[in-house]
């Protein structure tokens, strides 16, 4: 056998791709980006209000609110009777008070 010859020229690129390799490991977490600019002020809570008042929706419109006294929500009541009668009366009074403030829509008993 004779001596080895010189390396030949490179062949043309293959037109048949090889199989996809395995997915590599996840890289390290990147640096935190810069802080964005300040956005516009939101509607927030309506200004005003007095001690003891609550913020109440005045309509279905977004941000439609007003400061109101929670009248009727904490009116003392006197009830007598069995525990069941007392609980029933208290629940009725509470539902009535909540309905009068628009805090519940349906005050019906099944």
C-alpha positions as CSV (number, residue, x, y, z in Angstrom):
1,X,0.0,0.0,0.0
2,X,1.2,3.5,-0.8
3,X,1.4,6.7,1.3
4,X,-1.8,8.6,2.3
5,X,-2.8,11.3,-0.1
6,X,-3.8,14.9,0.6
7,X,-7.2,15.9,2.0
8,X,-9.7,16.6,-0.7
9,X,-11.8,19.8,-1.0
10,X,-14.9,20.2,1.2
11,X,-18.1,18.7,-0.2
12,X,-21.3,20.7,-0.8
13,X,-23.7,21.3,2.1
14,X,-26.2,18.6,2.6
15,X,-29.8,19.3,1.5
16,X,-31.2,16.8,4.0
17,X,-31.2,18.3,7.6
18,X,-30.2,16.1,10.4
19,X,-32.4,15.4,13.4
20,X,-33.2,18.2,15.9
21,X,-31.0,18.1,18.9
22,X,-32.2,18.0,22.5
23,X,-33.3,21.2,24.2
24,X,-30.5,22.7,26.3
25,X,-30.7,23.7,29.9
26,X,-32.4,27.0,30.9
27,X,-30.0,29.9,31.0
28,X,-29.5,32.1,34.0
29,X,-32.0,34.8,35.0
30,X,-31.4,38.1,33.3
31,X,-30.9,41.5,35.0
32,X,-33.9,43.5,36.1
33,X,-34.9,46.1,33.5
34,X,-35.1,49.8,34.2
35,X,-38.1,51.3,35.9
36,X,-40.8,52.7,33.5
37,X,-42.1,56.2,33.6
38,X,-44.9,57.2,36.1
39,X,-48.3,56.6,34.7
40,X,-51.3,59.0,35.0
41,X,-53.0,59.3,38.3
42,X,-56.0,56.9,38.8
43,X,-59.4,57.9,40.0
44,X,-58.6,56.7,43.6
45,X,-61.1,57.3,46.4
46,X,-63.3,60.3,46.1
47,X,-62.0,63.3,48.1
48,X,-63.9,64.4,51.2
49,X,-66.0,62.4,53.5
50,X,-66.5,62.8,57.3
51,X,-65.7,60.6,60.2
52,X,-68.2,57.7,60.2
53,X,-69.2,58.1,56.5
54,X,-68.8,55.3,54.0
55,X,-68.0,55.4,50.3
56,X,-71.0,54.3,48.3
57,X,-71.6,53.6,44.6
58,X,-74.1,56.1,43.2
59,X,-74.7,54.4,39.8
60,X,-73.4,51.6,37.6
61,X,-71.0,54.1,36.0
62,X,-67.4,53.5,36.7
63,X,-66.0,55.6,39.6
64,X,-69.5,57.0,40.4
65,X,-69.2,57.2,44.2
66,X,-70.2,59.5,47.0
67,X,-69.6,59.8,50.8
68,X,-72.8,59.0,52.7
69,X,-73.8,58.3,56.3
70,X,-74.6,54.6,56.9
71,X,-78.0,55.5,58.2
72,X,-80.3,52.6,58.8
73,X,-77.4,50.1,58.9
74,X,-76.8,50.3,62.6
75,X,-80.1,51.2,64.1
76,X,-80.6,49.5,67.5
77,X,-83.5,47.0,67.5
78,X,-85.2,45.2,70.4
79,X,-86.4,41.7,69.8
80,X,-88.0,39.1,72.1
81,X,-89.0,35.5,71.6
82,X,-87.2,32.3,70.9
83,X,-83.7,32.2,69.5
84,X,-85.1,31.2,66.1
85,X,-87.5,34.2,66.2
86,X,-84.8,36.6,67.3
87,X,-82.4,35.4,64.5
88,X,-85.1,35.6,61.9
89,X,-86.1,39.1,63.0
90,X,-82.5,40.3,63.1
91,X,-81.8,38.9,59.6
92,X,-85.0,40.6,58.3
93,X,-83.9,43.9,59.8
94,X,-80.4,43.6,58.4
95,X,-81.6,42.8,54.9
96,X,-84.0,45.7,55.1
97,X,-81.3,48.0,56.2
98,X,-78.9,46.8,53.5
99,X,-81.6,47.2,50.8
100,X,-82.4,50.7,52.0
101,X,-78.8,51.7,51.4
102,X,-78.6,50.0,48.0
103,X,-76.1,47.4,49.3
104,X,-78.3,44.5,48.2
105,X,-80.7,44.3,45.3
106,X,-83.0,41.5,46.2
107,X,-84.6,41.3,49.6
108,X,-86.9,38.3,49.2
109,X,-87.6,35.3,51.3
110,X,-88.0,31.9,49.6
